[in-house]
Amino acid sequence: MANPFQFIQQTRSEVGKVSWPTRREVVLTTVMVFVMASLAAVFFFVVDLLIRTGLQFVLGFFG
């Protein structure tokens, strides 16, 4: 195992190799995540509404 000084040097070296996203890429992907989460929420709300309405109709029809 390397000593702490070597570990810090190696860590800094590896962090320097990381390809960091630009500010525009971060903002764009953040907006896309919010848009997709919103679309998924609306989709599941509509599906839930349809299933609930269908079940209420069936149970009311036979009940």
C-alpha positions in Angstrom: 0.0 0.0 0.0 1.3 3.5 -0.9 2.0 6.1 1.7 -0.5 8.9 2.1 1.6 11.4 0.1 1.8 9.0 -2.9 -2.0 8.3 -2.6 -2.8 12.0 -2.8 -0.5 12.5 -5.8 -2.1 9.6 -7.6 -5.6 10.8 -6.7 -4.8 14.3 -8.1 -3.4 12.7 -11.2 -6.5 10.6 -11.8 -8.9 13.6 -11.1 -6.9 15.6 -13.7 -7.8 12.9 -16.3 -11.5 13.2 -15.8 -13.5 14.8 -18.6 -15.7 17.2 -16.8 -19.0 18.3 -18.5 -19.4 22.0 -19.4 -21.8 24.2 -17.6 -24.1 24.1 -20.7 -24.1 20.3 -20.7 -25.0 20.1 -17.0 -27.8 22.6 -17.4 -29.2 20.8 -20.4 -29.1 17.4 -18.9 -30.7 18.7 -15.7 -33.5 20.3 -17.6 -34.0 17.0 -19.6 -34.2 15.0 -16.3 -36.9 17.3 -15.0 -38.8 17.2 -18.3 -38.6 13.3 -18.5 -39.6 13.0 -14.8 -42.6 15.3 -15.4 -43.7 13.3 -18.5 -43.4 10.1 -16.5 -45.5 11.6 -13.7 -48.2 12.7 -16.1 -48.2 9.3 -17.9 -48.6 7.3 -14.7 -51.2 9.7 -13.4 -53.3 9.1 -16.6 -52.8 5.4 -16.4 -53.8 5.4 -12.8 -56.9 7.5 -13.6 -57.9 5.1 -16.4 -57.5 2.0 -14.3 -59.3 3.6 -11.3 -62.2 4.7 -13.6 -62.4 1.3 -15.3 -62.5 -0.5 -11.9 -65.1 1.8 -10.5 -67.2 1.2 -13.7 -66.8 -2.6 -13.4 -67.5 -2.7 -9.7 -70.4 -0.3 -10.0 -71.8 -2.3 -12.9 -71.6 -5.7 -11.1 -72.1 -4.4 -7.6 
